[in-house]
Every structure is written in structure tokens, then in C-alpha cells.
Amino acid sequence: MPRYAALLEQFHIVRGHSCALVQNLSDADATAQSMDDASPAKWHLAHTSWFFETFLLRDHASDYRLFDPTYPYLFNSYYEAEGERHARPERGLLTRPSLQDVLQYRTHVDAAMTEAMDGFPEHLLDLVELGLHHEQQHQELLLTDILHLFSRNPLKPAYSALAPVRSVEPRPMQWVEGNVGIHRIGHEGADFCFDCEGPRHDALLHPHALANRPVTNGEWLAFIEDGGYRDARHWLSDGWAWVQNQAIEAPLYWNHASDLDWAEFGLAGNRTLDPLAPVKHISLYEADAYATWAGARLPTEAEWEVAANDGLTDSGEVWEWTGSAYRPYPGFKPAAGAVGEYNGKFMSGQFVLKGGSTATSPGHIRPSYRNFFYPHQRWQFTGLRLAKDL
């Protein structure tokens, strides 16, 4: 099968999945914005279409006309090279266009891409592939943003009627000695990767061990009951200030179902807390404090990736915080043009997460993948695995 044909098939699968995610949302559900970090569901649908319209159809399909000349201003995210844009904190004010209008926009872009892709040279097919992986990232963000939005609704509506599967008893937490010395990390091979995953390079690992699984809700509950959120000794200075200023007492979606029992809000609504499931929706500050309380630390990005290449167990249910700053690898160079703004300019003040979550596209779960967020952010499916020095 020619590459364009395989990509076109994948294009329709990915684009169809995005629409399926909003199938049961009302126009109001898809329009509201619960915080500055989140975006409305219909904005995600429109922005991912804007990506294809702007970087492929507008620039490389000679007969293409913009669906609506106002949409580039509304749905550009952060590409300075593409000019002025609507302010991110005010995306929830876009009551127009409607969800139906945005779906029509997607249909228009999909039809134009279907017609144009047969004539795209290899470098444009590379850009199509980037656009598909970009959309898959937004599918995860759409789910986490809807979860945060619904959590702010006193009715605690469920996004999905499917009840979460109750976790099985996790294996006892054990330490697995890690590799030592110089090892190669970063993406290798011809398969797709984001630019921040390379270049492949040497990393020095000191004697260490990683836990054989992530920390569970039950284990986190012991941290709470021991006064972990009230003891400054466990916390980084910025983290302690955050806990105090925001009155943080538990992971983001934990709440009291009764005076005695904890519940956790999720995509399936408010459910009794599962003590066996990996803890999630925690910040880097919380992860670091728990590790300190437990007499351990967070793994480095290199430790985690080398272990994953050797078959790290029980990963992929939550994104796992590392103690490594999100910075460029040696020799990193952003791509030319506007798409060069995709990753490189965000390499400041954020930390790397590894592994993937239950909301992550399966094709994004690989050892070299570098997710990144600011240390206070926790609306993603973020958890932790402990590490220690030997």
C-alpha cells in the first residue's frame, strides 16, 4: 500500500475517533471551560482541524479556500508565526461557532485532505503524520479537560456510563536494581517520534533501584493519615507554598463520600475510592513529597527510560512523574518554520513524565516519549513510581 494511502486510512480513523469522543456531549458541554489550563471540547476539535488546514491545505493545496477566514484567529493555539489569536483563558466564551458548526468544519477539512493527500510529496506526508499524532495528544487532553469540567458541576455528571474495572491486588512493592554506567536514551529507528524525543545520546546512570509498580491509592491514603499534607518537612519550598495557598489535602478528584470513606471522581462519575488502583491526578510537588515521606525519591528520566527498554513492569496506567526537567537533549534543533514551535519553546520550568495513561493513544506509549507539565499541574492522569539510590 502506498504511504499516502496508509496515512489516509489512519487519518480517517484518528479524525473519526475525535468526533466519537464528543458524541454524547451537549453543545454546552463542548463549549464550557473550567480553568485557564483546559480548553473546551469543541476547541480541541477545531484546533486540530486548523492544524491540517493551515500547515497543509492553505500552504500546499492550490485550490483550497479557508472554511471561515475568522477561524485561524479563533483556533490557533500558540504559534506566534501564525499571528494574533484568541486568548487561551477566554476560549470558553466562544459560544459561536457552535459544536455543529465545528463538526461541519471538520467535514470540510477532511474532504479537502482526502483529495489532496494523493499528491503530497514525502515531506508533506511527514507533516500529515505529525498532525495525526498531534490530534491524538488532543484526544487525551479533551478527555482530561471534560473530566475537570464535569468535576466542577455539583451534579457530578458521568462522561461515560461504563463503570471502571475494579483493580486486582497489586504485587507487593519491591525494589528492582537498575542499570549502571553509560546507556543510550532517546528515540531510535525510522518510526514516528516527536522532535523532543531525540537526538539519541549517552546518559550516565549511578547505582539506583526503581519500584516494580506505581504507588497505589491505599498507599497514598497512609501518607494522608500520617499528616503528609500538613508536614512541611516533606515538601519542596514551592510545593509547600502551593499546598498552603490552595488548601490542598488530597489528590485532585478525591472527595468524601461520607464522613469516613473517600470517593474519587472520574469519567464514570463519583465512585468509592479503589485502594488498589494507582494513585492519579497528583502534582510533581505531591509526588516529590510522598517520595520524601517514603524515604525515596522520584526516578530520573534516564533511569525510567533505560528500565522501560528492559521491560519495566506495570507502566501505562498513569503518567509517572520524574525528577528531570524538560530540557532539550544534546544536539536538539527545532524544525524550521511554524511547526518548530511545537515542543522546543516549552522547554522551561516543566518536568518530564513517562509511561502513558489509560487515556493515552496506544501509539504514544513508548519508552522515549516525553510528556511534560508544570510542577503544580495535576488534572492529567499523573501518578508516580518510587526510586532510590544504592
ZIGI-V981918 format. One record per run of one state. SS is the DSSP state (a for helix, b for strand, c for the rest). FROM is the first residue (numbers start at 1). LEN is the number of residues. If there is no record, write none. Layout:
BEGIN
ss = {SS & SS}
from = {FROM & FROM}
len = {LEN & LEN}
END
This chain:
BEGIN
ss = {c & a & c & a & c & a & c & a & c & a & c & a & c & a & c & a & c & b & c & b & c & a & c & b & c & b & c & b & a & c & a & c & a & c & a & c & b & c & b & c & b & c & b & c & a & c & b & c & a & c & b & c & a & c & a & c & b & c & a & c & b & c & b & c & b & c}
from = {1 & 3 & 22 & 27 & 32 & 41 & 61 & 71 & 76 & 80 & 83 & 88 & 94 & 99 & 120 & 122 & 152 & 175 & 178 & 181 & 186 & 195 & 198 & 201 & 206 & 208 & 212 & 216 & 217 & 226 & 228 & 231 & 232 & 235 & 237 & 247 & 254 & 257 & 262 & 267 & 269 & 273 & 278 & 279 & 284 & 294 & 297 & 299 & 301 & 310 & 319 & 326 & 338 & 342 & 344 & 347 & 350 & 355 & 362 & 365 & 371 & 375 & 382 & 384 & 386 & 390}
len = {2 & 19 & 5 & 5 & 9 & 20 & 10 & 5 & 4 & 3 & 5 & 6 & 5 & 21 & 2 & 30 & 23 & 3 & 3 & 5 & 9 & 3 & 3 & 5 & 2 & 4 & 4 & 1 & 9 & 2 & 3 & 1 & 3 & 2 & 10 & 7 & 3 & 5 & 5 & 2 & 4 & 5 & 1 & 5 & 10 & 3 & 2 & 2 & 9 & 9 & 7 & 12 & 4 & 2 & 3 & 3 & 5 & 7 & 3 & 6 & 4 & 7 & 2 & 2 & 4 & 1}
END
